[in-house]
Amino acid sequence: MSVLSQIIVASKPFSPAPITAEEAGAMFRTALNLFRLWGVTDDQAAIILDLPRRTFARWKASEVGRIGRDGKAKLSNILGIHKALRIIFKEP
């Protein structure tokens, strides 16, 4: 005969891994592609990302600079919006 015994499991507190500079650069490039597909102008994209227009243009033309914590969060949110739209709408 089997006996059931209670097992107490304590979950670890959530600790997200930080987004690396390489990942942030990839997210920025992905956001540029999404902005192009969505018809977002460079001025609008700079406002969405809260970047000065010149910085946005420089990053878009060449290497992405240092992206802070808030910038990484904004890029993450943009990718989340894209994911949600892809779930809701099946057509590209």
C-alpha positions as CSV (number, residue, x, y, z in Angstrom):
1,M,0.0,0.0,0.0
2,S,1.3,3.4,-1.0
3,V,1.5,6.3,1.5
4,L,1.3,9.9,0.3
5,S,3.6,12.4,2.0
6,Q,3.6,16.1,1.5
7,I,6.6,17.6,-0.1
8,I,7.2,21.3,0.6
9,V,8.9,23.1,-2.3
10,A,10.0,26.7,-1.9
11,S,10.5,28.5,-5.2
12,K,13.5,30.7,-5.8
13,P,12.8,34.4,-6.1
14,F,12.7,35.5,-9.8
15,S,15.9,37.1,-11.0
16,P,16.0,38.0,-14.7
17,A,19.3,37.6,-16.5
18,P,20.5,40.9,-17.8
19,I,20.3,41.6,-21.5
20,T,23.9,41.6,-22.9
21,A,25.2,44.3,-25.3
22,E,25.2,41.8,-28.1
23,E,21.5,40.9,-27.5
24,A,20.6,44.6,-27.2
25,G,22.3,45.2,-30.6
26,A,20.3,42.4,-32.2
27,M,17.1,43.8,-30.6
28,F,17.9,47.2,-32.1
29,R,18.5,45.7,-35.6
30,T,15.2,43.8,-35.3
31,A,13.4,46.9,-34.2
32,L,14.7,48.7,-37.3
33,N,13.3,46.0,-39.5
34,L,9.9,46.1,-37.7
35,F,9.8,49.9,-38.0
36,R,10.5,49.6,-41.7
37,L,7.7,47.0,-42.1
38,W,5.3,49.1,-40.0
39,G,6.0,52.3,-41.9
40,V,7.6,54.1,-39.0
41,T,9.7,57.1,-40.0
42,D,13.2,57.7,-38.6
43,D,11.9,60.6,-36.6
44,Q,9.1,58.5,-35.1
45,A,11.5,55.7,-34.4
46,A,13.9,58.0,-32.5
47,I,11.0,59.3,-30.4
48,I,9.7,55.7,-29.7
49,L,13.2,54.7,-28.6
50,D,13.8,58.0,-26.8
51,L,17.0,58.7,-28.6
52,P,18.2,62.0,-30.1
53,R,17.7,62.0,-33.9
54,R,21.4,62.2,-34.6
55,T,22.2,59.3,-32.3
56,F,19.5,57.2,-33.9
57,A,20.8,58.0,-37.4
58,R,24.4,57.2,-36.4
59,W,23.3,53.9,-34.8
60,K,21.2,53.0,-37.8
61,A,24.0,53.7,-40.3
62,S,26.8,51.9,-38.4
63,E,27.5,50.3,-35.1
64,V,25.0,50.5,-32.2
65,G,26.3,52.4,-29.2
66,R,25.8,51.6,-25.6
67,I,22.2,50.9,-24.8
68,G,21.1,51.5,-21.2
69,R,18.7,49.6,-19.1
70,D,15.7,51.7,-20.1
71,G,16.6,51.4,-23.8
72,K,16.8,47.6,-23.5
73,A,13.4,47.6,-21.8
74,K,11.9,49.6,-24.6
75,L,13.4,47.3,-27.2
76,S,12.1,44.3,-25.3
77,N,8.6,45.9,-25.2
78,I,8.7,46.5,-29.0
79,L,9.5,42.9,-29.6
80,G,6.7,41.9,-27.2
81,I,4.2,44.1,-29.2
82,H,5.4,42.4,-32.4
83,K,4.9,38.9,-30.8
84,A,1.4,39.8,-29.6
85,L,0.4,41.1,-33.0
86,R,1.7,37.9,-34.7
87,I,-0.4,35.9,-32.3
88,I,-3.5,37.9,-32.9
89,F,-3.1,38.4,-36.7
90,K,-2.0,35.4,-38.7
91,E,-1.3,37.3,-41.9
92,P,2.0,39.1,-42.0
